[in-house]
Amino acid sequence: MNKKTLIGNIMLLTTAIIWGTAFVAQRVGMDHIEPFTFGASRYILATLALLPVIYFLNSKKNKTEKSDHSESVPTPEQKKAERLAYLKGGTICGCVLFIASSLQQVGLVYTSAGKAGFITALYIVLVPIFGIFLKKKVRALTWLGVILATIGLYLLCIKTGFTYEFGDLIIFIGAFFWTGHILCCDYFTKISDPVKLSCVQFFVTFVFSTIVAFIFETPTWAGIVECTIPIVYCGVFSAGIGYTLQMVAQKDTDPAIASLILSLEAVFGALGGYFLLGEILSVRELLGCAIMFTAIIIAQLPSKDVETTI
């Protein structure tokens, strides 16, 4: 494992921690406002949080270009192409993110958090499967990690018999869009600026969430103010920092490996529930956590076999 891959994996693990603890904030937020209002509030904060970061990075880049008179300085045409790349990529990623996050938030109203966590995390299975159709190669160890992670997620999240309900179906459909989001990020981060890409996707998600909120919900400032802490955490940390770390990290990480690491959000969600809400982890749930961590380790082990496709 090279240094860039290691740093990318650490970023993804940090993202999983942030996203996992954000489940607590999302559940608390639903006590005050409705799903799309919550989404609109968090994603406008995420957009605003990235603007100073982009300004800083642009200033630093401009200084470097002014002091560099070599051929490496981009031409106006190259700058235009770069701008079009992150605008196009951000718009596509934003549309997918809006659908995925909205389905998850709405589904949580009709089903338990345990089922929602497990069904959403099915993207760890769907990513390599979809990757096959996109001609991506997946190692045998990665497949073993996928199987173990799925077993671990089941032990962690499913407490009673698995039954399909309206909320389960919504979350299940959302899992396909989370899969699409990971694959979209994998593609567009290779050809555009990940921070700008992330900012654009947040703004697109905010716009769609706002439109739907005003059509189907009754947003109030009083409810938003009461929900300030959950919105700030989910907007600035979960979205602004979390998704940006995901974007940057996926430049040097295989999407199947990325999905496995990100699936640890279910583990950290359970831990967040324990420390912040006083929820006690059972032996079964602890076993699920252990199996998931084992799956991540196995998926990262070097192997002599050449990457295989099915």
N, C-alpha and C positions, 0 to 999 in steps of 0.2 A: 504494500500500500504506500503510494507516494505521499508527499507532504500536502499537496493540494487536496487529494482525496480525503486525507485524515481531517484537515480543517473543514472540508465540506461536510463530513459526517458529524463533526462536533456541532456545526451550525444546525444541521438537521435534528440532532438530539436536543439542542436548546429549543428549537422550534416545537418539538414534540412536548417538551416540558411546559412551554407557554400555552400551547393549544390544549393540553390536558387540563391545566388549572383553569383555563378559560371556560370549560364546561360548567364549573361552579358559578362563574359570573353570568353565563347565559341562563342558567336555571333561575338565579336570583332576579335577573332582568325581566324574565317573563311574568314576575309578580307585579310589575309596574306598567309595562307597555307591551304592545303587540309585536309579532315577529318581524314584519317588514319595517316598522318604525324603528325597531332595535337595529335592524340591518343598515338602514339609511344613516342612523346616528353614528354607528361604529365606523362605517366606511368613509364618511366625510372626515371624521377624525383621522383615520388612517391616511387619507389623501393629504390632509394638511400637515400631518406629522412628517411626511416624506419631502415636502417642498423645501424646507431648510437644508435637508441632507443633499438634495439634488443641486441646490444653489451652491453649497460648499464644494461638492465634487466638480461641478462645472467651473467654478472659480479656480480650483486647483488644476484642472485640465487645461484651462485657457492660459494660465501662467506657464505651464509646461510647454505648450505649443508655441508661445511667444519666444521662449528661450531656445526652442528647438527649430532650427532652420533646415533640417534634413527633409528627405522625401517622406518621412513617416508622418508629417503633418497632414491631416486629412484635407482634401479639396472641398470647395462648396458643394460639389455634386455628391461627394461621399457623405458629407454632413447631412444633406437632404435625404439621402438613401437611409442613413442611420435613423433619422427622425421618423421617416415613414415606417421603418421596421418596428420601432417600439410602439408607435401609435397603432399600427395594424395588429401587432402581437398583443398589446395591452387591451385592445378592444375585444379581440377574440377570447383572451384569457378572462377578461372581465365578465363577458356574457356567460361563460361556463361557470365562473365562480359565483355569479349571481344566482344561477339556477341551483347549483350544488348547495350553497350556504342557506338559501331560502327553503329548499326542501328539508334540509336538516333542522332548521329552526322551527318550521311548521310541524314537522313530524314529531318533534319533542313534546308538542302539546298533546298528542294522541297516544304516545307510547312511552315506555319506561326508558330511563337514561341507559340502563344496562343493555337493553335490546338495541337502542339507537347506536350505542358505541360499537357493538359487535357488527351490526349490519353496515354501518358506515365504513368500518375498517375492512370490509370485504374488498376494498380497493387494493389491498395487498395481494389478493389473488387475481383480481381483474387486470391490474397493470401488466404483469408479465404475459397474461393471456392475450390482451389487446396488443402488447408489444410484438407478439409473434406475427400478427396480421400486418404489422408495420415493419416486418423483417428485422426486428431487433433480436439479438442473441441473448440467451439466458443460461447461466451455468447451472449444472446439476445441484450444486450446493445452495444456490439461490432458491431452487424449487423446494429443496428440503426445508430451508428456512421458511418459505411460504406456508408449507404444510404445518410445521411446528407453531408458527405464529398464529395460524388460524385456530389450532387446538387451544393455544394459550388464551386467545381472545374469547373463545367459547367458555372456557373455565372461568375467566375473569368477569365476563359480562352477563352470561345467561344464568339466572338464578333458578328459574322454574322452567316448565316445559316450553319449548319454542313453538309459538303459535303466531299465525299471520293475522294482523289486525290492520286497520286503515293506516295508522301511523307507521307500522312496519313496512307497508308497501311504499309509502312516500320516502322513507329513509332508504329503502332498497333501491328505488329509482335514483335517488341522490348519489348512491355509491358509484353508479356508472358515470355520473358527471364529475365526482371527485377523481375518478380514474382519468377522465378526459382532461381535467385540469392539470394533473401531474404530467401527463404526456404533452400537453400544450406548453407547459413551463419548460419541459425538457427540450422541446423544439425551439421555442422562441428565445430562450436564454442563450442559445448558441449563436444567435445572429443579431442580438440587440442588447442594449444596456439593461441589466436586470432591475436596477433601482427605478429607472424611468418607466420600464415596463410594468413594474409593480404599482407605481403611482397611477398610471393610466387605468390599470385594471380595477383599482379601488374606486376611482372616480366613475367609471362605467357602472360598477356595481351599485354605487351610491345613487346614481341617476335612476336606474331601473327600480331600486328599492323604494326611492322616494315616490316615483310615479305610482307604483302598486300600492304603497301605504296610503296615499291620498284617495285612491280609488276604492280600496276595500277596507281600510281601517279609519280610525278617528284619532290621529296623532294630537297630543296635547303637550304644551311646554311643561305643565305640572308633572306629568308622568315621566317625561324625559329628565327633568331635574331630579326627581326621586331616584331615577336609575343612573345617576351620574357616574358612580364608581364602576358598576359593571360595564357601562358604555365605554368609559375611558380605558379600562383594562382590555376589553375586547377590541377596541378601536386602535389604540396606540400600541399595545403590546402584542395581542394575538394577531391582529391584521397588519399594522404598520411594521412591527419588528418581525413577527413570525413569518408572514408570507414573503417579506423581503429576504430574510435569511434563506428561505426555501428557494427563492429565485436565484440568489447568488450561489448557493451550495450546489444546485443542480447543474451548474456549469461543468462540474468535475465529478459528478456522481451518477452512476447508472440509475435510471428511473425505477427499476425493480428494487434495487438496494434502498433507494430513497423512500419508496413506499413502505418498506419494512421498518426503517428507522422511524418514519413519521407515524406508523401505526402504534408506536409506544405512547402516543397521546392517550390511549385508553388506559394504560397503566398509570400514567401520571394523573389522569383524571380521577382514578380510584384513590390514589394517594392524596390528591387535593381534597377529595371528599372526606378522607379520614382526618386530615389536619385542620381543614377549614370548616367542615360541617359535622365533624364528630362521627362520621360513618366508620364502622369497624370492618376491616377486611377479614373474611373467613379463611380457613385453611385452603379451601378450593380456589378462592380468588388469589391468594398468595402463590399458590402453585401455578396459576395462570400467568402471573407476573414473571415467575422464574422461567417458565417455558418460553415466554416471549423474549426475554433477555438472551436466553440460550439460542433462540432462532436468529437473533441479530448477530451474535458472535459467529455462528456457523456460516451464515451468509457472507461474512467478511473474511473467512479463512481462505488463504491462497490454495489453489489446486493446480495440479499438473494437467488436468483435462482441459482441452480446448473448449471454448464456449460452444454450447450446443443449441440447436433449434429443433423444434418439433413440427 
